[in-house]
Amino acid sequence: MVLSIALKRQLSVLLSALLASCLVVAEDNKNNPLLLDNHFSRGVRITPPANIRFGFLPQNVTREAAVCLPHRDCSQQPVWQLQQWSNAQDIADAVESQLAWLLHDGDGRIQKRLQLKPGDPVMADVMLEMNGLSEFAARSEDGVPRYIADLGKPWPHWLLSQPLNSGRLVQYRQLMLSGQIRMLFDTPQHQEGYNPSVHAARMLLAITVRNRLTGDYFWLTLPLYDDRFPHSDFGCQKCTESGDQCVTPRSIADAGIWRCPEDRVGERWWHNEKPGTARMIFRMPTRDFLHGDPVKGSWVYVHGDLLPFVQAGIQAVRQRENGRRFPADLFFYELGLFSIGWEITGFNHVASQLRDWQLDAVR
């Protein structure tokens, strides 16, 4: 039977519509990469050392022009920033040698090092090295390193960060995190006064989960390395309604009411030398993300879905705040800032490599 011209046209229109709908569905199911420049090909923007409130060192360093590495100018428009909170020296003052920047202290010790090798299968995308003993020695006028008494005092942060443009989280089925880390070395350098409850070397990943309407947020964190523990559990506890019994949960589904710490120390935390952000911290267990042991010095693969922990964090902060400032629906939330790097509260001399870090939002 011969089809009429009109029927052929109708079939053509129908097929075109079906094809277009298939393309839309395929587009909707595509991953949305939230982390840009996964291999640091565009370099990093160097943030001046800031929030230094100790010894005789300058408070907040400012620059007339931005500094980016490796090219010093920022023509490549890096999306990554290198934060130097409470650092004794500015890595921007280091001389480059084979895409590495190294600073020594007055006694000739290595203080910190940055290395950029985008896409290098051996040297990795980036290497971060920091010497806590050297950093704390630089805080005292006599050059003798002294431990901080508690976490109300500032400590060196050596962090790579990038703002995220996630949009509303309600549109995603998964938030897939992946990447690799390798510990090159950790020399403890413990001295008299060492207290493991305060003094440590931690490679930490942190993301802010933010209320789009008010800007209120909480921290979602994942310890990638902690010299005191081979693995880390939940940083929060689950408690009975009366609050008289609390335990560390094995899973998000465990019964109880969340009780989580905040980024602050003491009742009058705003008077501390390091006041903190006073935001809730929801620490995720390493067993759900790390596939290997960083202590062994080999590459460790990090992989897992953040979304269930984002939802648990929202539940926890709502229980803490009695629902104030934090709605229940994912419609109101977005991811804010992604950070990864070292926090050194002890005298450890550490170095690690990072490569292939990705955060994909899956519709």
FENGI-V254688 format. One record per backbone hydrogen bond with DSSP energy under -1.0 kcal/mol. NH is the residue of the N-H (numbers start at 0). CO is the residue of the C=O. If there is no record, write none. Layout:
BEGIN
nh:co
NH:CO
NH:CO
END
This chain:
BEGIN
nh:co
7:3
8:4
9:5
10:6
11:7
12:8
13:9
14:10
15:11
16:12
17:13
18:14
19:15
20:16
21:17
22:18
23:19
24:20
25:21
26:22
27:23
28:24
29:26
31:360
33:358
39:36
42:39
43:68
44:79
45:66
46:81
51:58
56:53
60:48
67:71
68:43
71:67
72:70
76:73
80:160
81:44
82:158
85:49
86:83
92:89
93:90
96:99
100:113
102:111
104:108
107:104
110:102
111:102
112:128
113:100
114:126
115:98
116:124
119:116
123:119
125:353
126:114
127:351
128:112
129:349
130:110
131:347
132:346
134:130
135:131
136:132
137:133
139:136
142:139
152:149
156:84
157:341
158:82
159:339
160:80
161:337
163:335
168:332
170:167
171:168
172:361
173:361
175:359
176:303
177:357
178:301
179:354
180:299
181:352
183:350
184:350
186:348
193:190
197:194
198:194
201:342
202:224
203:340
204:221
205:338
206:219
207:336
208:217
209:333
210:215
211:331
214:210
217:208
218:279
219:206
220:281
221:204
223:202
224:202
226:200
228:225
234:282
236:258
237:246
238:256
239:244
246:237
253:250
256:238
258:236
262:278
263:261
270:267
271:268
273:151
277:262
280:260
281:218
283:220
285:231
287:284
288:285
289:285
290:300
295:292
296:293
299:180
301:178
302:288
303:176
305:174
309:305
310:306
311:307
312:308
313:309
314:310
315:311
316:312
317:313
318:314
319:315
320:316
322:317
323:320
331:328
332:329
333:209
335:207
337:161
338:205
339:159
340:203
341:157
342:201
343:155
344:199
345:199
348:186
349:129
350:184
351:127
352:181
353:125
354:179
357:177
359:175
360:31
361:173
END
